[in-house]
């Protein structure tokens, strides 16, 4: 695992932390993915948190 960092994805609607993933350390942009949120019971935008 070289140059990878673990990040947590948070739902933009209910702010629950549902997913974790790995990303490159070099990337300056934050990840935004559309994932299923079990709290909202629908697909919502999930953003990377610090």
ABEGO torsion letter per residue (X at the ends): XBGBBBBBBBBAAAGBBABBBBBBAABABBBBBBBBBAAAGBBBBBBBBX
